Amino acid sequence: MSARTTFRFEAAGISFELSGSTEFVRRHLETFLPFVNRVAGTSGSKGDAGTRTGSRPVDLGSWYTQHVPDGVRLTMQDNILVFALWMRSFKKYIFTSEDIRRGFADVGQPEPKSLLQILGTLKRDHNLILGTDRRGEYMLNTTGIDRARKLLGIPVSKPKERPSQPEAPSGDADIASARAALGL
C-alpha cells in the first residue's frame, strides 16, 4: 500500500488540503505553490519576476501587457475595471479617480475627459463598482470582479453550492476544491 501524504494550507482566510499518495501530492503541489507564496507574502526568486504563475509585475504597464490578450481593445469602462482588479492584487481595494487617471497614463492611453461620469455610470447604471462612505472613493463589487476577470480570460468565480451530503475527497476533487477556494 502506498504511503498517504497530506499538505494543508491555511492563511488569510484561505485554506485547502491536498491529500493522496506522495507522488500525487508532489505532482499537484507545484500548481498551488505560487498561490501559497502570494498569500503567505513570499515570492519566488528574483530571476523569474513576471514569468511564473502567481507572480505580479510591479507596475501596471507590465501587468497590463502580460494579461490583456493581444488584439483585444478594451473600452474605457472595461479598462477601469481591469485597473481596479490589478490594484486588488496588492490589497488596494479602494480606488479614486486619480488612481484610474494614473492607470491610463501607465498603459499609455489617454484618460477619458469624462472620467467621473464614467465612474458614476459604472456605479449607478451597470452596478460594477460601489461607492464608499467617502466621496470620490470606489471599489469593485463581485460583479465587477467577474467582468474584469472575464475580460482577461481569468476563470470567473462561481457561486458556491453546498452539497447535501459531504463527499469523500478524491485526488482530482481536492485540486478542484483548492482552486475554488483560491478563486481560480
C-alpha positions as CSV (number, residue, x, y, z in Angstrom):
1,M,0.0,0.0,0.0
2,S,1.3,3.5,-1.0
3,A,2.0,6.0,1.8
4,R,-0.6,8.7,2.2
5,T,0.6,12.3,2.3
6,T,-1.4,15.4,3.2
7,F,-0.5,19.0,2.6
8,R,-2.6,21.5,4.5
9,F,-2.5,25.3,4.0
10,E,-4.4,28.0,5.8
11,A,-3.7,31.7,5.8
12,A,-5.5,35.0,5.1
13,G,-8.9,33.3,5.2
14,I,-7.9,30.8,2.5
15,S,-7.4,27.1,3.3
16,F,-7.0,24.0,1.3
17,E,-5.8,20.4,1.7
18,L,-4.1,18.2,-0.8
19,S,-4.1,14.6,0.1
20,G,-3.2,11.3,-1.7
21,S,-0.1,9.3,-2.5
22,T,3.2,11.1,-2.1
23,E,3.7,11.1,-5.9
24,F,0.2,12.6,-6.3
25,V,0.8,15.4,-3.8
26,R,4.2,16.3,-5.2
27,R,2.9,16.3,-8.7
28,H,0.0,18.7,-7.9
29,L,1.5,20.8,-5.2
30,E,3.6,22.6,-7.8
31,T,0.4,24.0,-9.3
32,F,-0.5,25.7,-5.9
33,L,2.9,26.9,-4.7
34,P,2.6,30.3,-6.5
35,F,-0.7,30.9,-4.7
36,V,0.7,29.8,-1.4
37,N,3.6,32.1,-1.9
38,R,1.3,35.1,-2.7
39,V,-1.0,34.5,0.3
40,A,2.0,33.9,2.6
41,G,3.7,37.1,1.4
42,T,6.7,35.4,0.0
43,S,7.8,35.4,-3.6
44,G,9.9,33.3,-6.0
45,S,13.5,34.0,-6.9
46,K,14.3,37.5,-8.4
47,G,15.2,36.0,-11.7
48,D,11.7,34.8,-12.6
49,A,9.7,38.0,-11.8
50,G,6.7,38.2,-14.1
51,T,7.1,34.8,-15.7
52,R,5.8,32.4,-13.1
53,T,2.1,31.9,-12.5
54,G,1.0,33.9,-9.4
55,S,3.8,36.5,-9.7
56,R,2.8,40.0,-10.3
57,P,4.9,42.5,-12.3
58,V,5.5,45.6,-10.2
59,D,4.0,48.2,-12.5
60,L,0.6,48.3,-14.1
61,G,2.0,48.8,-17.6
62,S,3.9,45.4,-17.5
63,W,1.0,43.7,-15.9
64,Y,-1.4,45.0,-18.4
65,T,0.8,43.9,-21.3
66,Q,1.1,40.5,-19.8
67,H,-2.6,40.0,-19.0
68,V,-4.6,41.8,-21.7
69,P,-4.8,39.4,-24.7
70,D,-3.1,40.6,-27.9
71,G,-5.6,42.2,-30.3
72,V,-8.1,42.9,-27.6
73,R,-9.2,46.6,-27.3
74,L,-10.9,47.4,-24.1
75,T,-13.4,50.2,-23.6
76,M,-12.7,52.9,-21.1
77,Q,-15.2,51.3,-18.7
78,D,-13.5,47.9,-19.1
79,N,-10.1,49.4,-18.6
80,I,-11.2,51.0,-15.3
81,L,-12.4,47.5,-14.1
82,V,-9.1,46.0,-15.2
83,F,-7.1,48.7,-13.4
84,A,-9.2,48.2,-10.2
85,L,-8.6,44.4,-10.4
86,W,-4.9,45.0,-10.7
87,M,-5.0,47.2,-7.6
88,R,-6.8,44.4,-5.7
89,S,-3.9,42.1,-6.4
90,F,-1.8,44.0,-3.9
91,K,-4.6,44.7,-1.4
92,K,-5.6,48.1,-2.6
93,Y,-9.4,47.6,-2.6
94,I,-10.5,51.2,-2.6
95,F,-9.5,53.4,-5.5
96,T,-10.1,57.0,-6.6
97,S,-10.4,58.8,-9.9
98,E,-6.8,59.8,-9.5
99,D,-5.7,56.1,-9.3
100,I,-7.6,55.5,-12.6
101,R,-6.0,58.5,-14.2
102,R,-2.6,57.1,-13.3
103,G,-3.7,53.8,-14.7
104,F,-4.5,55.2,-18.1
105,A,-1.1,57.0,-18.1
106,D,0.8,53.8,-17.1
107,V,-0.6,51.8,-20.0
108,G,0.0,54.7,-22.4
109,Q,-3.7,55.6,-23.1
110,P,-5.3,59.0,-22.9
111,E,-7.5,59.4,-19.9
112,P,-11.2,59.9,-20.6
113,K,-12.3,63.5,-20.4
114,S,-15.5,62.4,-18.6
115,L,-13.8,60.0,-16.1
116,L,-16.1,61.0,-13.2
117,Q,-19.1,60.5,-15.4
118,I,-17.9,57.0,-16.5
119,L,-17.3,56.1,-12.8
120,G,-20.8,57.2,-12.0
121,T,-22.2,55.1,-14.8
122,L,-20.2,52.0,-13.7
123,K,-21.7,52.5,-10.2
124,R,-25.3,53.5,-10.9
125,D,-26.2,52.1,-14.3
126,H,-24.1,49.0,-14.6
127,N,-23.6,48.1,-10.9
128,L,-20.0,47.0,-11.4
129,I,-18.4,49.2,-8.7
130,L,-19.5,50.5,-5.3
131,G,-19.1,53.9,-3.7
132,T,-17.7,54.0,-0.2
133,D,-18.6,56.2,2.8
134,R,-16.1,58.8,1.5
135,R,-16.9,60.9,-1.6
136,G,-14.8,60.0,-4.6
137,E,-13.8,56.6,-3.5
138,Y,-14.9,53.4,-5.2
139,M,-14.3,49.6,-5.0
140,L,-15.1,46.7,-7.3
141,N,-18.1,44.5,-6.3
142,T,-18.2,40.8,-7.2
143,T,-20.0,41.6,-10.5
144,G,-17.2,44.0,-11.4
145,I,-14.5,41.5,-10.4
146,D,-16.1,38.8,-12.5
147,R,-16.4,41.1,-15.5
148,A,-12.7,42.1,-15.3
149,R,-11.6,38.5,-14.9
150,K,-13.7,37.5,-17.9
151,L,-12.1,40.3,-20.0
152,L,-8.7,39.0,-19.1
153,G,-9.5,35.3,-19.6
154,I,-9.2,34.5,-15.9
155,P,-11.7,31.9,-14.7
156,V,-14.7,33.6,-13.1
157,S,-15.7,32.6,-9.6
158,K,-18.9,30.6,-9.4
159,P,-21.4,30.8,-6.5
160,K,-20.6,28.1,-4.0
161,E,-23.2,25.3,-3.7
162,R,-23.3,23.3,-0.6
163,P,-23.7,19.5,-1.2
164,S,-26.4,17.8,0.8
165,Q,-24.1,15.1,1.8
166,P,-20.3,15.5,2.4
167,E,-18.3,13.7,-0.2
168,A,-15.2,11.7,0.4
169,P,-12.3,13.6,-1.2
170,S,-10.6,12.2,-4.2
171,G,-7.4,13.4,-5.8
172,D,-8.9,15.5,-8.6
173,A,-11.7,16.7,-6.4
174,D,-9.1,18.0,-3.9
175,I,-7.5,20.1,-6.7
176,A,-10.8,21.4,-7.9
177,S,-11.9,22.4,-4.4
178,A,-8.5,24.0,-3.7
179,R,-8.7,26.1,-6.9
180,A,-12.2,27.1,-6.0
181,A,-11.0,28.2,-2.5
182,L,-8.3,30.3,-4.1
183,G,-10.8,31.9,-6.5
184,L,-9.3,30.4,-9.7
